[in-house]
Amino acid sequence: MFTADVDKAREFYEGILGLRLSDRSGSLIAFLHTPHGSDHHLIALAKSGGGGLHHTSWCVPSIDEVGQGAQQMVRAGYREGWGLGRHVLGSNYFYYVRDPWGSYAEYSFDIDYIAAGQEWPAGDHPAEDSLYAWGPDVPEEFVFNAEITVPA
């Protein structure tokens, strides 16, 4: 999710809802998980000029299904996206397709899992090294918050 203040949003999700920090990149992005066992992140908070949805993520059972999902979306006319690649934080394989509203849907496979009670050493990663281990370059529009209205 996009937020104007990543640190303040983190305080809410950690202090009120009990989520825990998995990893972050300064005050630009924070990944949070649950203490009772969950994927590396159930929610990510990304810096923007205001609130908004960046993407939803859909876990699929194999890397092949990530690729098949990407092909299906291209055949359906949705050619804008990013991937195939592998994230650094969470280390999952991904493909993002841009939806009609300017946000994204992510096909995801093999994300890190943090077991109940497991101590996870949350890192603070440099922005340039935190997004992907391999894959195509990040499209410029990938970080754009489509829910913020640009003044006329």
OpenMM code with the backbone's topology and positions (N, CA, C; nanometers):
from openmm import Vec3, app, unit

residues = "MET PHE THR ALA ASP VAL ASP LYS ALA ARG GLU PHE TYR GLU GLY ILE LEU GLY LEU ARG LEU SER ASP ARG SER GLY SER LEU ILE ALA PHE LEU HIS THR PRO HIS GLY SER ASP HIS HIS LEU ILE ALA LEU ALA LYS SER GLY GLY GLY GLY LEU HIS HIS THR SER TRP CYS VAL PRO SER ILE ASP GLU VAL GLY GLN GLY ALA GLN GLN MET VAL ARG ALA GLY TYR ARG GLU GLY TRP GLY LEU GLY ARG HIS VAL LEU GLY SER ASN TYR PHE TYR TYR VAL ARG ASP PRO TRP GLY SER TYR ALA GLU TYR SER PHE ASP ILE ASP TYR ILE ALA ALA GLY GLN GLU TRP PRO ALA GLY ASP HIS PRO ALA GLU ASP SER LEU TYR ALA TRP GLY PRO ASP VAL PRO GLU GLU PHE VAL PHE ASN ALA GLU ILE THR VAL PRO ALA".split()
positions = [
    Vec3(0.0835, -0.1174, 0.0000),
    Vec3(0.0000, 0.0000, 0.0000),
    Vec3(0.0878, 0.1235, 0.0000),
    Vec3(0.0406, 0.2264, -0.0676),
    Vec3(0.1100, 0.3541, -0.0637),
    Vec3(0.0688, 0.4298, 0.0625),
    Vec3(0.1620, 0.5070, 0.1166),
    Vec3(0.1346, 0.5906, 0.2322),
    Vec3(0.2249, 0.7137, 0.2264),
    Vec3(0.1768, 0.8233, 0.2798),
    Vec3(0.2579, 0.9450, 0.2833),
    Vec3(0.3675, 0.9359, 0.3889),
    Vec3(0.3494, 0.8495, 0.4904),
    Vec3(0.4463, 0.8381, 0.5989),
    Vec3(0.4637, 0.6906, 0.6373),
    Vec3(0.5662, 0.6269, 0.5827),
    Vec3(0.5914, 0.4846, 0.6057),
    Vec3(0.6137, 0.4558, 0.7542),
    Vec3(0.6929, 0.5392, 0.8213),
    Vec3(0.7230, 0.5150, 0.9625),
    Vec3(0.5983, 0.5241, 1.0501),
    Vec3(0.5135, 0.6221, 1.0248),
    Vec3(0.3907, 0.6378, 1.1034),
    Vec3(0.2950, 0.5211, 1.0754),
    Vec3(0.2840, 0.4801, 0.9502),
    Vec3(0.1994, 0.3658, 0.9160),
    Vec3(0.2525, 0.2387, 0.9822),
    Vec3(0.3840, 0.2234, 0.9841),
    Vec3(0.4466, 0.1083, 1.0517),
    Vec3(0.4110, 0.1057, 1.1996),
    Vec3(0.4173, 0.2215, 1.2630),
    Vec3(0.3811, 0.2308, 1.4055),
    Vec3(0.2401, 0.1774, 1.4291),
    Vec3(0.1484, 0.2123, 1.3399),
    Vec3(0.0103, 0.1657, 1.3536),
    Vec3(0.0028, 0.0134, 1.3377),
    Vec3(0.0567, -0.0380, 1.2293),
    Vec3(0.0458, -0.1814, 1.2024),
    Vec3(0.1219, -0.2665, 1.3035),
    Vec3(0.2321, -0.2157, 1.3554),
    Vec3(0.3077, -0.2890, 1.4578),
    Vec3(0.2449, -0.2714, 1.5968),
    Vec3(0.2185, -0.1467, 1.6349),
    Vec3(0.1716, -0.1173, 1.7700),
    Vec3(0.0275, -0.1544, 1.7956),
    Vec3(-0.0586, -0.1347, 1.6985),
    Vec3(-0.2008, -0.1592, 1.7184),
    Vec3(-0.2417, -0.2985, 1.6702),
    Vec3(-0.1918, -0.3397, 1.5548),
    Vec3(-0.2323, -0.4688, 1.4985),
    Vec3(-0.1352, -0.5831, 1.5305),
    Vec3(-0.0169, -0.5504, 1.5847),
    Vec3(0.0759, -0.6550, 1.6264),
    Vec3(0.1619, -0.7156, 1.5181),
    Vec3(0.1655, -0.6539, 1.3998),
    Vec3(0.2532, -0.7062, 1.2950),
    Vec3(0.3988, -0.6782, 1.3309),
    Vec3(0.4901, -0.7457, 1.2629),
    Vec3(0.6330, -0.7291, 1.2900),
    Vec3(0.7075, -0.6950, 1.1616),
    Vec3(0.8139, -0.6186, 1.1782),
    Vec3(0.8954, -0.5778, 1.0637),
    Vec3(0.9743, -0.6965, 1.0108),
    Vec3(0.9659, -0.7193, 0.8799),
    Vec3(1.0459, -0.8225, 0.8139),
    Vec3(1.1743, -0.7600, 0.7605),
    Vec3(1.1597, -0.6554, 0.6801),
    Vec3(1.2709, -0.5821, 0.6209),
    Vec3(1.2206, -0.4453, 0.5799),
    Vec3(1.3159, -0.3552, 0.5533),
    Vec3(1.2787, -0.2219, 0.5077),
    Vec3(1.3929, -0.1625, 0.4273),
    Vec3(1.3631, -0.0494, 0.3672),
    Vec3(1.4630, 0.0326, 0.3018),
    Vec3(1.4388, 0.1744, 0.3515),
    Vec3(1.5073, 0.2088, 0.4621),
    Vec3(1.4904, 0.3397, 0.5236),
    Vec3(1.3448, 0.3689, 0.5525),
    Vec3(1.3019, 0.4884, 0.5144),
    Vec3(1.1617, 0.5278, 0.5303),
    Vec3(1.0879, 0.5229, 0.3972),
    Vec3(1.1453, 0.4474, 0.3000),
    Vec3(1.0832, 0.4360, 0.1677),
    Vec3(0.9854, 0.3203, 0.1584),
    Vec3(1.0198, 0.2072, 0.2214),
    Vec3(0.9333, 0.0902, 0.2148),
    Vec3(0.9572, 0.0023, 0.3368),
    Vec3(0.8513, -0.0593, 0.3856),
    Vec3(0.8602, -0.1517, 0.4989),
    Vec3(0.7727, -0.2728, 0.4700),
    Vec3(0.8262, -0.3907, 0.4998),
    Vec3(0.7555, -0.5169, 0.4804),
    Vec3(0.7232, -0.5756, 0.6171),
    Vec3(0.5972, -0.6159, 0.6384),
    Vec3(0.5521, -0.6614, 0.7691),
    Vec3(0.4912, -0.8014, 0.7618),
    Vec3(0.5134, -0.8796, 0.8688),
    Vec3(0.4578, -1.0145, 0.8792),
    Vec3(0.3858, -1.0300, 1.0130),
    Vec3(0.3145, -1.1418, 1.0288),
    Vec3(0.2450, -1.1674, 1.1545),
    Vec3(0.3324, -1.2510, 1.2469),
    Vec3(0.3131, -1.2396, 1.3786),
    Vec3(0.3937, -1.3173, 1.4723),
    Vec3(0.3530, -1.4642, 1.4813),
    Vec3(0.2374, -1.5002, 1.4267),
    Vec3(0.1882, -1.6375, 1.4387),
    Vec3(0.2231, -1.7243, 1.3181),
    Vec3(0.3137, -1.6770, 1.2335),
    Vec3(0.3551, -1.7508, 1.1149),
    Vec3(0.2892, -1.6959, 0.9907),
    Vec3(0.3716, -1.6490, 0.8962),
    Vec3(0.3173, -1.5944, 0.7719),
    Vec3(0.4284, -1.5794, 0.6689),
    Vec3(0.3867, -1.5418, 0.5496),
    Vec3(0.4839, -1.5077, 0.4460),
    Vec3(0.5701, -1.3911, 0.4931),
    Vec3(0.6827, -1.3703, 0.4272),
    Vec3(0.7763, -1.2614, 0.4588),
    Vec3(0.7025, -1.1303, 0.4775),
    Vec3(0.6054, -1.1069, 0.3941),
    Vec3(0.5223, -0.9883, 0.4147),
    Vec3(0.3782, -1.0148, 0.3719),
    Vec3(0.2910, -0.9746, 0.4626),
    Vec3(0.1486, -0.9747, 0.4320),
    Vec3(0.1072, -0.8374, 0.3838),
    Vec3(0.1890, -0.7392, 0.4201),
    Vec3(0.1637, -0.6026, 0.3765),
    Vec3(0.2976, -0.5330, 0.3581),
    Vec3(0.3027, -0.4493, 0.2572),
    Vec3(0.4191, -0.3635, 0.2353),
    Vec3(0.3683, -0.2200, 0.2318),
    Vec3(0.4425, -0.1313, 0.2940),
    Vec3(0.4079, 0.0102, 0.2993),
    Vec3(0.5118, 0.0865, 0.2189),
    Vec3(0.4679, 0.1574, 0.1155),
    Vec3(0.5590, 0.2277, 0.0247),
    Vec3(0.5324, 0.3771, 0.0265),
    Vec3(0.6385, 0.4560, 0.0282),
    Vec3(0.6312, 0.6028, 0.0324),
    Vec3(0.5691, 0.6579, -0.0954),
    Vec3(0.4748, 0.7505, -0.0750),
    Vec3(0.4100, 0.8184, -0.1862),
    Vec3(0.3548, 0.9500, -0.1336),
    Vec3(0.2952, 1.0280, -0.2207),
    Vec3(0.2357, 1.1541, -0.1810),
    Vec3(0.1048, 1.1384, -0.1052),
    Vec3(0.0530, 1.0167, -0.0970),
    Vec3(-0.0726, 0.9898, -0.0282),
    Vec3(-0.1027, 0.8421, -0.0307),
    Vec3(-0.2171, 0.8053, 0.0228),
    Vec3(-0.2556, 0.6654, 0.0289),
    Vec3(-0.2964, 0.6101, -0.1057),
    Vec3(-0.2898, 0.4795, -0.1191),
    Vec3(-0.3327, 0.4143, -0.2419),
    Vec3(-0.2874, 0.2692, -0.2455),
    Vec3(-0.3430, 0.1965, -0.3385),
    Vec3(-0.3072, 0.0569, -0.3566),
    Vec3(-0.1996, 0.0447, -0.4636),
    Vec3(-0.0865, -0.0150, -0.4297),
    Vec3(0.0147, -0.0424, -0.5307),
    Vec3(-0.0154, -0.1736, -0.6006),
    Vec3(-0.0308, -0.2820, -0.5243),
    Vec3(-0.0647, -0.4088, -0.5871),
    Vec3(-0.1224, -0.5093, -0.4887),
    Vec3(-0.1912, -0.6058, -0.5451),
    Vec3(-0.2310, -0.7252, -0.4729),
    Vec3(-0.1377, -0.8354, -0.5197),
    Vec3(-0.1246, -0.9401, -0.4407),
    Vec3(-0.0347, -1.0492, -0.4769),
    Vec3(-0.1094, -1.1807, -0.4697),
    Vec3(-0.0869, -1.2634, -0.5685),
    Vec3(-0.1554, -1.3916, -0.5798),
    Vec3(-0.0505, -1.5021, -0.5810),
    Vec3(-0.0494, -1.5826, -0.4743),
    Vec3(0.0465, -1.6929, -0.4649),
    Vec3(0.0009, -1.8070, -0.5549),
    Vec3(0.0920, -1.8534, -0.6373),
    Vec3(0.0645, -1.9667, -0.7257),
    Vec3(0.1630, -2.0785, -0.6911),
    Vec3(0.1305, -2.2031, -0.7277),
    Vec3(0.2087, -2.3171, -0.6795),
    Vec3(0.3420, -2.3446, -0.7479),
    Vec3(0.3790, -2.2698, -0.8529),
    Vec3(0.5068, -2.2988, -0.9192),
    Vec3(0.5532, -2.1790, -1.0018),
    Vec3(0.6820, -2.1812, -1.0344),
    Vec3(0.7369, -2.0781, -1.1228),
    Vec3(0.6714, -2.0874, -1.2606),
    Vec3(0.6373, -2.2084, -1.3020),
    Vec3(0.5684, -2.2252, -1.4303),
    Vec3(0.4354, -2.1495, -1.4307),
    Vec3(0.3637, -2.1534, -1.3191),
    Vec3(0.2354, -2.0845, -1.3141),
    Vec3(0.2507, -1.9324, -1.3086),
    Vec3(0.3635, -1.8835, -1.2592),
    Vec3(0.3917, -1.7398, -1.2692),
    Vec3(0.4011, -1.7035, -1.4180),
    Vec3(0.4797, -1.7817, -1.4933),
    Vec3(0.4950, -1.7573, -1.6367),
    Vec3(0.3656, -1.7762, -1.7138),
    Vec3(0.2888, -1.8781, -1.6788),
    Vec3(0.1616, -1.9020, -1.7469),
    Vec3(0.0625, -1.7895, -1.7193),
    Vec3(0.0625, -1.7383, -1.5972),
    Vec3(-0.0237, -1.6248, -1.5649),
    Vec3(0.0145, -1.5023, -1.6458),
    Vec3(0.1450, -1.4785, -1.6591),
    Vec3(0.1924, -1.3654, -1.7396),
    Vec3(0.1465, -1.3803, -1.8849),
    Vec3(0.1612, -1.5003, -1.9403),
    Vec3(0.1182, -1.5243, -2.0792),
    Vec3(-0.0320, -1.5034, -2.0949),
    Vec3(-0.1084, -1.5525, -1.9985),
    Vec3(-0.2537, -1.5379, -2.0040),
    Vec3(-0.2927, -1.3908, -2.0080),
    Vec3(-0.2271, -1.3079, -1.9253),
    Vec3(-0.2609, -1.1661, -1.9222),
    Vec3(-0.2218, -1.0955, -2.0521),
    Vec3(-0.1092, -1.1313, -2.1102),
    Vec3(-0.0685, -1.0729, -2.2384),
    Vec3(-0.1701, -1.1098, -2.3463),
    Vec3(-0.2122, -1.2364, -2.3493),
    Vec3(-0.3130, -1.2788, -2.4475),
    Vec3(-0.4446, -1.2044, -2.4283),
    Vec3(-0.4749, -1.1673, -2.3035),
    Vec3(-0.5990, -1.0942, -2.2745),
    Vec3(-0.5855, -0.9444, -2.3026),
    Vec3(-0.4670, -0.9003, -2.3474),
    Vec3(-0.4481, -0.7601, -2.3829),
    Vec3(-0.3788, -0.6752, -2.2791),
    Vec3(-0.3370, -0.7358, -2.1682),
    Vec3(-0.2685, -0.6613, -2.0617),
    Vec3(-0.1179, -0.6834, -2.0752),
    Vec3(-0.0556, -0.5976, -2.1552),
    Vec3(0.0855, -0.6136, -2.1882),
    Vec3(0.1786, -0.5358, -2.0955),
    Vec3(0.1242, -0.4363, -2.0240),
    Vec3(0.2075, -0.3573, -1.9330),
    Vec3(0.2310, -0.4347, -1.8045),
    Vec3(0.3552, -0.4360, -1.7598),
    Vec3(0.3863, -0.5041, -1.6353),
    Vec3(0.5352, -0.5043, -1.6086),
    Vec3(0.5732, -0.5935, -1.5195),
    Vec3(0.7151, -0.6068, -1.4854),
    Vec3(0.7427, -0.7507, -1.4452),
    Vec3(0.8478, -0.8067, -1.5005),
    Vec3(0.8896, -0.9429, -1.4668),
    Vec3(0.9170, -1.0182, -1.5951),
    Vec3(0.9432, -1.1309, -1.5813),
    Vec3(0.9628, -1.2249, -1.4755),
    Vec3(1.0944, -1.1943, -1.4040),
    Vec3(1.0937, -1.2090, -1.2715),
    Vec3(1.2129, -1.1822, -1.1950),
    Vec3(1.2059, -1.2452, -1.0577),
    Vec3(1.3068, -1.2143, -0.9757),
    Vec3(1.3090, -1.2633, -0.8373),
    Vec3(1.3391, -1.1468, -0.7450),
    Vec3(1.2544, -1.1289, -0.6446),
    Vec3(1.2750, -1.0228, -0.5460),
    Vec3(1.3913, -1.0553, -0.4537),
    Vec3(1.4520, -0.9519, -0.3983),
    Vec3(1.5534, -0.9678, -0.2939),
    Vec3(1.4813, -0.9895, -0.1614),
    Vec3(1.3969, -0.8965, -0.1222),
    Vec3(1.3267, -0.9035, 0.0059),
    Vec3(1.2035, -0.9922, -0.0107),
    Vec3(1.2055, -1.1057, 0.0546),
    Vec3(1.1013, -1.2063, 0.0387),
    Vec3(1.1464, -1.3186, -0.0532),
    Vec3(1.2387, -1.2895, -0.1396),
    Vec3(1.3050, -1.3789, -0.2365),
    Vec3(1.2107, -1.4587, -0.3259),
    Vec3(1.0897, -1.4089, -0.3474),
    Vec3(0.9945, -1.4779, -0.4334),
    Vec3(1.0149, -1.4434, -0.5806),
    Vec3(0.9705, -1.5375, -0.6654),
    Vec3(0.9623, -1.5115, -0.8093),
    Vec3(0.8369, -1.4279, -0.8317),
    Vec3(0.8402, -1.3400, -0.9333),
    Vec3(0.7263, -1.2501, -0.9538),
    Vec3(0.7035, -1.2183, -1.1002),
    Vec3(0.5815, -1.1806, -1.1275),
    Vec3(0.5428, -1.1122, -1.2501),
    Vec3(0.4274, -1.0210, -1.2118),
    Vec3(0.4387, -0.8930, -1.2467),
    Vec3(0.3342, -0.7948, -1.2196),
    Vec3(0.2652, -0.7584, -1.3502),
    Vec3(0.1334, -0.7524, -1.3467),
    Vec3(0.0566, -0.7050, -1.4611),
    Vec3(-0.0189, -0.5799, -1.4151),
    Vec3(-0.0182, -0.4786, -1.5009),
    Vec3(-0.0874, -0.3536, -1.4670),
    Vec3(-0.2358, -0.3693, -1.4937),
    Vec3(-0.3176, -0.3351, -1.3941),
    Vec3(-0.4621, -0.3492, -1.4094),
    Vec3(-0.5205, -0.2244, -1.4766),
    Vec3(-0.6477, -0.2273, -1.5124),
    Vec3(-0.7077, -0.1131, -1.5827),
    Vec3(-0.7100, 0.0158, -1.5026),
    Vec3(-0.6876, 0.0088, -1.3697),
    Vec3(-0.6951, 0.1275, -1.2844),
    Vec3(-0.5581, 0.1848, -1.2529),
    Vec3(-0.4507, 0.1247, -1.3084),
    Vec3(-0.3162, 0.1774, -1.2881),
    Vec3(-0.2392, 0.1130, -1.1754),
    Vec3(-0.3015, 0.0225, -1.0992),
    Vec3(-0.2310, -0.0531, -0.9958),
    Vec3(-0.1810, -0.1830, -1.0592),
    Vec3(-0.1361, -0.2766, -0.9777),
    Vec3(-0.0811, -0.4013, -1.0297),
    Vec3(-0.1393, -0.5218, -0.9577),
    Vec3(-0.1336, -0.6348, -1.0260),
    Vec3(-0.1593, -0.7654, -0.9660),
    Vec3(-0.0306, -0.8448, -0.9863),
    Vec3(0.0157, -0.9103, -0.8796),
    Vec3(0.1415, -0.9842, -0.8844),
    Vec3(0.1155, -1.1340, -0.8769),
    Vec3(0.1727, -1.2081, -0.9714),
    Vec3(0.1807, -1.3534, -0.9591),
    Vec3(0.3086, -1.3797, -0.8806),
    Vec3(0.2991, -1.4583, -0.7728),
    Vec3(0.4119, -1.4790, -0.6829),
    Vec3(0.4284, -1.6269, -0.6503),
    Vec3(0.5546, -1.6708, -0.6424),
    Vec3(0.5849, -1.8089, -0.6040),
    Vec3(0.7101, -1.8127, -0.5170),
    Vec3(0.7068, -1.8937, -0.4128),
    Vec3(0.8237, -1.9287, -0.3311),
    Vec3(0.8744, -1.8131, -0.2459),
    Vec3(0.7833, -1.7443, -0.1786),
    Vec3(0.8230, -1.6352, -0.0894),
    Vec3(0.8750, -1.6942, 0.0423),
    Vec3(0.9667, -1.6233, 0.1067),
    Vec3(1.0169, -1.6660, 0.2380),
    Vec3(0.8997, -1.6787, 0.3350),
    Vec3(0.9093, -1.7779, 0.4247),
    Vec3(0.8076, -1.7986, 0.5266),
    Vec3(0.8720, -1.7793, 0.6635),
    Vec3(0.8050, -1.7034, 0.7498),
    Vec3(0.8528, -1.6791, 0.8854),
    Vec3(0.7606, -1.7553, 0.9802),
    Vec3(0.8145, -1.8603, 1.0417),
    Vec3(0.7347, -1.9471, 1.1282),
    Vec3(0.6954, -1.8756, 1.2573),
    Vec3(0.5909, -1.9251, 1.3208),
    Vec3(0.5456, -1.8709, 1.4492),
    Vec3(0.6600, -1.8736, 1.5495),
    Vec3(0.6840, -1.7603, 1.6138),
    Vec3(0.7889, -1.7510, 1.7143),
    Vec3(0.9301, -1.7392, 1.6612),
    Vec3(0.9481, -1.7487, 1.5310),
    Vec3(1.0820, -1.7388, 1.4730),
    Vec3(1.1346, -1.5958, 1.4849),
    Vec3(1.2583, -1.5834, 1.5294),
    Vec3(1.3228, -1.4515, 1.5307),
    Vec3(1.3699, -1.4219, 1.3895),
    Vec3(1.3238, -1.3131, 1.3332),
    Vec3(1.3611, -1.2746, 1.1967),
    Vec3(1.4469, -1.1496, 1.2055),
    Vec3(1.5704, -1.1559, 1.1585),
    Vec3(1.6585, -1.0386, 1.1660),
    Vec3(1.6237, -0.9353, 1.0579),
    Vec3(1.5297, -0.8459, 1.0890),
    Vec3(1.4871, -0.7444, 0.9927),
    Vec3(1.6071, -0.6598, 0.9512),
    Vec3(1.6230, -0.6435, 0.8213),
    Vec3(1.7326, -0.5628, 0.7693),
    Vec3(1.6845, -0.4289, 0.7183),
    Vec3(1.7780, -0.3352, 0.7075),
    Vec3(1.7524, -0.2049, 0.6464),
    Vec3(1.8409, -0.2000, 0.5230),
    Vec3(1.7820, -0.2237, 0.4076),
    Vec3(1.8547, -0.2426, 0.2829),
    Vec3(1.8605, -0.1142, 0.1997),
    Vec3(1.9728, -0.0888, 0.1337),
    Vec3(1.9785, 0.0275, 0.0428),
    Vec3(1.8733, 0.0125, -0.0670),
    Vec3(1.8087, 0.1209, -0.1026),
    Vec3(1.7006, 0.1173, -0.2018),
    Vec3(1.7439, 0.0500, -0.3313),
    Vec3(1.8651, 0.0789, -0.3768),
    Vec3(1.9101, 0.0251, -0.5060),
    Vec3(1.9348, -0.1257, -0.5012),
    Vec3(1.9432, -0.1840, -0.3823),
    Vec3(1.9676, -0.3276, -0.3700),
    Vec3(1.8496, -0.4029, -0.3099),
    Vec3(1.7335, -0.3404, -0.3002),
    Vec3(1.6255, -0.4037, -0.2253),
    Vec3(1.5105, -0.4568, -0.3096),
    Vec3(1.5032, -0.4233, -0.4367),
    Vec3(1.3833, -0.4568, -0.5124),
    Vec3(1.3903, -0.5913, -0.5844),
    Vec3(1.4985, -0.6167, -0.6576),
    Vec3(1.5028, -0.7434, -0.7302),
    Vec3(1.6461, -0.7928, -0.7456),
    Vec3(1.6579, -0.9262, -0.7412),
    Vec3(1.7880, -0.9909, -0.7571),
    Vec3(1.8216, -1.0061, -0.9050),
    Vec3(1.7203, -1.0383, -0.9842),
    Vec3(1.7362, -1.0467, -1.1294),
    Vec3(1.5997, -1.0257, -1.1951),
    Vec3(1.6056, -0.9895, -1.3218),
    Vec3(1.4856, -0.9631, -1.3998),
    Vec3(1.5058, -0.8367, -1.4795),
    Vec3(1.4045, -0.7967, -1.5548),
    Vec3(1.4164, -0.6737, -1.6324),
    Vec3(1.4205, -0.5515, -1.5407),
    Vec3(1.4719, -0.4423, -1.5943),
    Vec3(1.4743, -0.3175, -1.5175),
    Vec3(1.3320, -0.2772, -1.4775),
    Vec3(1.3227, -0.2095, -1.3641),
    Vec3(1.1934, -0.1646, -1.3125),
    Vec3(1.1385, -0.0550, -1.4035),
    Vec3(1.0159, -0.0697, -1.4541),
    Vec3(0.9572, 0.0373, -1.5355),
    Vec3(0.9360, 0.1627, -1.4510),
    Vec3(0.9544, 0.2791, -1.5108),
    Vec3(0.9374, 0.4056, -1.4379),
    Vec3(0.8009, 0.4161, -1.3716),
    Vec3(0.6961, 0.3725, -1.4404),
    Vec3(0.5611, 0.3866, -1.3885),
    Vec3(0.5305, 0.2898, -1.2739),
    Vec3(0.6221, 0.1985, -1.2439),
    Vec3(0.5985, 0.0996, -1.1388),
    Vec3(0.5813, 0.1645, -1.0012),
    Vec3(0.6465, 0.2754, -0.9778),
    Vec3(0.6387, 0.3414, -0.8468),
    Vec3(0.5347, 0.4539, -0.8433),
    Vec3(0.4586, 0.4702, -0.9497),
    Vec3(0.3576, 0.5748, -0.9600),
    Vec3(0.2312, 0.5357, -0.8844),
    Vec3(0.1790, 0.6251, -0.8028),
    Vec3(0.0559, 0.6029, -0.7293),
    Vec3(-0.0599, 0.6514, -0.8149),
    Vec3(-0.1308, 0.5602, -0.8772),
    Vec3(-0.2404, 0.5930, -0.9686),
    Vec3(-0.3626, 0.6498, -0.8971),
    Vec3(-0.3658, 0.6417, -0.7638),
    Vec3(-0.4832, 0.6903, -0.6900),
    Vec3(-0.4711, 0.8362, -0.6478),
    Vec3(-0.3560, 0.8961, -0.6732),
    Vec3(-0.3396, 1.0387, -0.6426),
    Vec3(-0.3763, 1.1173, -0.7676),
    Vec3(-0.4724, 1.2062, -0.7547),
    Vec3(-0.5156, 1.2878, -0.8666),
    Vec3(-0.4147, 1.3990, -0.8914),
    Vec3(-0.3724, 1.4098, -1.0148),
    Vec3(-0.2798, 1.5164, -1.0526),
    Vec3(-0.3613, 1.6416, -1.0824),
    Vec3(-0.3289, 1.7550, -1.0183),
    Vec3(-0.4051, 1.8779, -1.0424),
    Vec3(-0.3993, 1.9202, -1.1895),
    Vec3(-0.5090, 1.9740, -1.2385),
    Vec3(-0.5175, 2.0167, -1.3788),
    Vec3(-0.4467, 2.1480, -1.4005),
] * unit.nanometer
topology = app.Topology()
chain = topology.addChain("A")
for resn in residues:
    res = topology.addResidue(resn, chain)
    for name in ("N", "CA", "C"):
        topology.addAtom(name, app.Element.getBySymbol(name[0]), res)
